[in-house]
Amino acid sequence: MDSISKEEPVQIKSRIVLSALLIVLLVGSVYISQLIFQEISQTYHIDILAARNVFSLSCFFYAIAFFIYGPLSDKASTKLLVLLGCIGTVCCLLLSVIIDYFDLYLVIMSLIGFFAAAVPAALFAYTAKNTPNHKLPQAMGIVISASIVGIIFSRSVIAMLTDFWSWQVAFAIYAGLITIACIFVPFAIKQSSHQSSTTSVLGTYLAAIKLLFDKTVIIFLSVGFVLFFVYLGLSSLLTFYLKSAPFSLSATVLGWLNFAGLSAVIGTIITSKLLQVLNERYLLIIYLLAVCVTVVTIGYSSSLFIIGLGIFSLFLFVFGLQPLVIAMLNKIVPINSRGAISSLYLLSCLAGGSIGTYLLGIVYQNMAWNGVIAICVVLAIVNLILALVGIQLIKSNHRK
C-alpha cells in the first residue's frame, strides 16, 4: 500500500475519472441497440423482433467475455487490456455502419460485447488494487455507478442521434467518443506495482468452477439470472410495446423516458444506507417483492406517467439488489474466491438478460404483451422463493 499512498491525489482522481468515463462508454456500447430495434429492422428489411437478437447476442458475448477477462486482469497489463477493449470496440462500431448483411452485422455486434468486456473487467480490478483503503468504497461506488450510467447514457443518446440523423451516424459518433477517451489511457493508467498472485490463470478458472458445486452459491447465482431475465427482457420488449399503438413513441421520447433508469444509481446508494439499520436478508426479500409489484405496474398500466414511474422503480430495485446479493455471495465463499464469485455473478446476470431478451421475444410474438407480463410476474415470484430457500440454507450452515 506504500506505493499507493505516495500517489498524488490529483493522479488518483484523474485515474478514477478516466476509469469511470471508459466504463460508461464501453459498458454502454453493449446496450446501444436497445432503443433502435425498429430502425435497425428497417435498414436490413427484417422483422422488428428479429432485431432484438442484436442486443441479445452482444449481451451474451459480453457476459462470457467478462468471465474470460476476469482472471486475466490479475495477470495481464491493465493498460493493454483497456486498449485492446477500446480499439476492438471502435473497429467493430465503424464496421457495423458499412455492413450490408444482417447475419454479418450480428457477428460484428457480438464482437462489440466481447471486446467491450475487457475494459470494465480490467478497470474494476485495477481500481480495487490501486486505491487507498480509506478511498476504496467511494472509488468502487464510482465505477459501479459508471456501469449503470453507461447503460442509460448510451441507449438515450443513440436513440436521440438516430432520430436526428441515423443509427449509422450515431454509432460513428459513439466510436469517436471512445477514441477520444482512449487517447488518455497511456497517461492516466499506470502499471500496478502489485505483484499478481502465484495462482496460475488455469488455477483461477478451476477455483471458480469449484464454486458451482455449492448449492447455496447456485441458488444466489440463479437469483441474479432470473432477476436480469425479467429486467433486461422486459425493458427490451418495452421498446416494441411503447413504439406501437396506443403510445406510438419516437426513439427520442423513448430516450428521454430511459433517463428514469438513472434511479439505479440512487438504488445502490439507498441500499448502502439501509444496510446500516436493516438486516441484508430482510432487505433482499423487500426488494424482490418490490420488483414483483413494479413488473405488474409497468405491465398493466395504460398511463405513460405510471409506466415511467415503473421504469424508475424497476431500475431502483434491480440495481439496489446488486450489492445485497454480491455481499451475501462474498460471505458464502472463501476470501480468495471473491473475485471469481463476482465474475460468476455478473456472468449469471448478463446471461439471464441475454436469454430473457430472446425467449420473451418469442413469447411476445405468440402471446403479445400480456403474455410477457404474466411470465415475468411468475418468474419474479419464483425468484422470491429462491431467495427464501437460499436464506434458509445460509441459516442452517451457520447452525452447523
Buried (B, 14 or more C-beta within 10 A) or exposed (E): EEEBEEBEEEEBEBBBBBBBBBBBBBBBBBBBBBBBBBBBBEBBEBEBBBBBBBBBBBBBBBBBBBBBBBBBBBEBBBBBBBBBBBBBBBBBBBBBBEBEEBEEBBBBBBBBBBBBBBBBBBBBBBBBBBBEEEBBEEBBBBBBBBBBBBBBBBBBBBBBBBBEEBBBEBBBBBBEBBBEBBEBBEEBBBEBEEEEEEBEEEEBBEBBEEBEEBEBBBBBBBBBBBBBBBBBBBBBBBBBBBBEEEBEBBBBBBBBBBBBBBBBBBBBEBBBEBBEEEEBBEBBBBBBBBBBBBBBBBBBBEEBEEBBBBBBBBBBBBBBBBBBBBEBBBEBBEEEBBBBBBBBBBBBBBBBBBBBBBBBBEBBEEBEBEBBBBBBBEBBBBBBEBBBBBBEBBEEEEEE
